[in-house]
């Protein structure tokens, strides 16, 4: 396995951190990872360790305001800051791995970024895997709340408004401890502007998901306390793909790749990928 990392210039000249892992031989396919809120690309070692030995090249980046990338922490001026940077990185990958099948893997907020990106760029991918997708507006968020969020995002865009419960990411205590101690994980509150941009992106996905028609696999922890598990079912029922798979793992928390049952999850993803990789040959 070979590992490389670096930076490229993203929106408004911000330095964006990226890294990738290559198998010893010529890659059979590419997996592009979009990570979740407040974390970074280095937290997907279980995915890397499982798939690179099987001939997959893994590419990932730290979103603007996350990890080693520049930018105010967990803040964007607009949601397209995420998708535009992802598009720039995809163009780099396509030059490095010309003609290779590319699968987009998004987790949590990264699944939302992936879903929005697919609305405009799905032809670039062979398929998509979305886990713990934060893609539907929570039922307890009223129109009034959304309106107030819009006002707050304009008046005090960098004000912290909500934080994540680290204890809810995984039932594996070592995973939680590593998350809390990780200097690249942001443990503060999400900014008002990002919170509002997330809500707007969720609304767009809800309204337009039927336009997504590429093969899709959706993974969801049944005991997820960070996103509503019903969101995965709603997304599955809404996307226009005729080839779509929903896997709900009873009792698992939010980070299904970092749960004690991770091997089951990763093997399910491998089976799905192998089936769809065969379709490209």
C-alpha positions in Angstrom: 0.0 0.0 0.0 1.3 3.5 -0.9 0.1 6.6 0.8 0.5 10.2 -0.4 -0.9 13.5 0.6 -0.8 17.2 -0.3 -2.7 20.4 -0.8 -4.5 22.1 -3.6 -6.2 25.6 -3.9 -9.9 25.5 -3.4 -12.6 28.2 -3.2 -11.3 31.7 -2.6 -7.7 30.3 -2.6 -8.0 28.2 0.5 -5.5 25.4 0.9 -7.4 22.1 0.8 -5.8 19.0 2.3 -6.1 15.7 0.4 -4.6 12.2 0.7 -4.9 8.9 -1.1 -3.9 5.3 -0.7 -2.9 3.1 -3.7 -2.7 -0.7 -3.9 0.6 -2.3 -5.0 -0.6 -3.0 -8.5 -2.8 -1.1 -11.0 -6.0 0.0 -9.2 -9.2 -1.8 -10.3 -11.4 1.1 -9.3 -11.4 4.3 -7.2 -13.4 5.1 -4.0 -13.7 8.8 -3.3 -14.6 9.6 0.3 -16.5 12.6 1.5 -16.2 12.7 5.3 -18.7 14.0 7.9 -19.2 17.1 10.0 -16.3 18.2 12.2 -14.1 15.3 11.4 -11.5 14.7 8.7 -10.3 12.3 6.0 -7.9 10.4 8.3 -10.7 8.7 10.2 -11.5 6.2 7.5 -8.6 3.8 8.1 -11.0 0.8 8.4 -12.3 1.5 4.9 -8.7 2.0 3.6 -7.4 -1.2 5.3 -10.3 -3.2 3.9 -10.4 -2.1 0.3 -6.9 -1.1 -0.7 -5.6 -4.8 -0.4 -8.5 -5.7 -2.7 -7.2 -3.4 -5.4 -9.1 -0.3 -4.8 -7.5 3.2 -4.7 -8.9 5.4 -1.9 -9.0 9.2 -2.3 -10.2 11.6 0.3 -10.0 15.3 1.2 -10.6 17.5 4.2 -13.6 19.7 3.5 -13.1 23.5 3.8 -12.9 24.4 7.5 -12.2 20.8 8.5 -9.0 18.8 9.4 -5.9 20.2 7.8 -7.7 22.3 5.3 -7.8 26.1 5.7 -11.0 28.0 6.6 -12.9 29.0 9.6 -13.8 25.8 11.5 -17.2 24.2 10.4 -18.1 27.3 8.4 -18.9 27.9 4.8 -20.3 31.0 3.0 -22.5 28.7 0.9 -23.0 24.9 0.6 -21.5 25.0 -2.9 -18.1 25.7 -1.2 -18.1 21.9 -0.4 -19.3 20.7 -3.7 -17.1 22.9 -5.8 -14.0 21.7 -3.9 -15.1 18.1 -4.4 -15.5 18.8 -8.1 -11.9 20.2 -8.3 -10.6 17.1 -6.5 -12.5 14.8 -8.8 -10.9 16.4 -11.8 -7.5 15.7 -10.3 -8.4 12.1 -9.7 -9.7 11.6 -13.2 -6.3 12.8 -14.5 -4.4 10.5 -12.1 -6.7 7.4 -12.8 -8.0 7.9 -16.3 -10.8 5.5 -17.3 -11.1 3.9 -13.9 -14.6 3.3 -12.4 -15.1 5.8 -9.5 -17.5 5.2 -6.6 -18.5 8.1 -4.4 -18.7 7.2 -0.7 -20.2 9.9 1.6 -20.8 9.6 5.3 -23.2 11.8 7.4 -22.7 15.4 6.2 -20.5 13.9 3.6 -23.5 11.9 2.3 -25.4 15.2 2.0 -22.5 16.7 0.1 -22.4 13.6 -2.1 -26.1 13.6 -2.8 -26.0 17.3 -3.8 -23.0 16.7 -6.0 -24.7 13.7 -7.7 -27.6 15.9 -8.7 -25.3 17.7 -11.1 -22.4 15.2 -11.7 -23.7 11.6 -11.3 -22.4 10.7 -14.8 -18.9 10.8 -13.4 -19.5 7.8 -11.1 -20.2 4.1 -11.4 -22.1 4.2 -8.2 -22.5 5.7 -4.7 -22.4 4.5 -1.1 -24.0 6.8 1.4 -23.8 6.0 5.2 -25.7 7.6 8.0 -27.0 10.2 5.5 -27.9 13.5 7.0 -30.2 14.3 4.0 -33.6 15.1 5.4 -34.7 18.0 7.6 -35.4 16.7 11.1 -39.1 16.5 12.0 -38.6 18.8 15.0 -37.3 21.6 12.7 -40.3 23.8 11.9 -40.5 26.4 9.1 -40.2 29.0 11.8 -37.0 27.5 13.1 -35.6 27.4 9.5 -36.6 31.1 9.1 -34.8 32.0 12.4 -31.8 30.0 11.3 -31.7 32.0 8.1 -31.8 35.3 10.0 -29.1 34.2 12.4 -26.9 33.0 9.6 -27.1 36.5 8.1 -26.6 38.5 11.3 -24.1 36.2 13.2 -22.9 33.6 10.6 -20.0 32.4 12.7 -21.9 32.0 16.0 -21.8 28.5 17.4 -25.3 27.0 17.5 -25.0 23.2 18.0 -22.5 20.6 18.8 -22.2 16.8 18.2 -22.4 14.2 21.0 -19.1 12.3 20.7 -20.6 9.4 22.7 -23.1 8.8 20.0 -20.6 8.1 17.2 -19.8 4.5 18.1 -20.3 1.8 20.8 -16.6 1.2 20.6 -15.1 3.1 23.5 -11.7 3.3 21.8 -13.2 4.9 18.8 -14.9 7.5 21.0 -11.7 8.2 23.0 -9.7 8.6 19.8 -12.3 11.0 18.4 -12.2 13.2 21.5 -8.4 13.2 21.6 -7.9 13.8 17.9 -6.6 17.3 17.4 -8.0 17.4 13.8 -11.5 16.8 15.0 -13.4 19.9 15.9 -15.3 19.6 19.2 -16.9 23.1 19.2 -20.2 24.2 18.0 -21.3 24.3 14.3 -21.6 27.8 13.0 -25.0 29.3 12.3 -24.2 29.8 8.6 -23.2 26.2 8.1 -26.3 24.9 10.0 -28.6 26.9 7.7 -26.7 25.9 4.5 -27.1 22.2 5.6 -30.9 22.7 6.0 -31.1 24.3 2.6 -29.1 21.4 1.1 -31.4 18.9 2.8 -34.4 20.6 1.3 -32.9 20.4 -2.2 -32.1 16.7 -1.9 -35.6 16.0 -0.6 -37.1 17.9 -3.6 -34.8 16.6 -6.3 -33.5 13.2 -5.3 -35.6 11.5 -7.9 -33.2 12.8 -10.5 -30.4 10.6 -9.0 -30.5 7.4 -11.1 -27.1 5.8 -10.7 -26.6 2.6 -8.6 -26.7 3.4 -4.9 -26.1 1.7 -1.6 -27.4 3.3 1.6 -26.1 2.2 5.0 -27.7 3.1 8.3 -27.2 2.3 12.0 -30.5 1.4 13.5 -29.6 3.0 16.8 -28.2 6.2 15.3 -28.7 9.2 17.6 -27.0 11.8 15.5 -29.2 11.5 12.5 -32.8 10.2 12.1 -32.5 6.6 10.9 -35.7 7.2 8.9 -33.7 9.5 6.7 -32.0 6.6 5.1 -35.3 5.0 4.3 -36.7 8.2 2.9 -33.7 8.7 0.7 -33.9 5.1 -0.5 -37.5 5.5 -1.4 -37.0 9.0 -3.1 -34.0 8.5 -5.3 -34.8 7.5 -8.9 -32.3 4.7 -9.1 -33.8 1.3 -10.2 -30.7 -0.3 -8.7 -30.7 0.7 -5.0 -29.9 -1.1 -1.8 -30.7 -0.2 1.8 -29.0 -1.8 4.7 -30.1 -1.0 8.2 -28.0 -2.5 11.0 -30.0 -3.0 14.1 -28.3 -1.6 17.2 -25.4 0.1 15.4 -24.6 3.8 16.1 -23.8 6.5 13.6 -20.3 5.5 12.3 -21.1 2.1 10.9 -17.5 1.7 9.7 -16.2 2.2 13.2 -18.6 0.0 15.1 -17.7 -3.4 16.6 -19.6 -5.0 13.7 -17.5 -3.1 11.1 -16.4 -6.2 9.3 -20.0 -7.2 8.5 -20.6 -3.7 7.2 -17.4 -3.6 5.1 -18.0 -7.0 3.7 -21.5 -5.9 2.6 -20.0 -2.9 0.9 -17.4 -5.1 -0.8 -20.0 -7.5 -2.1 -22.0 -4.5 -3.5 -18.9 -2.9 -5.1 -17.7 -6.2 -6.6 -21.2 -6.7 -8.2 -21.2 -3.3 -9.7 -17.6 -3.3 -10.7 -18.3 -6.4 -12.8 -21.0 -4.3 -14.6 -18.3 -2.0 -15.9 -16.1 -4.6 -17.4 
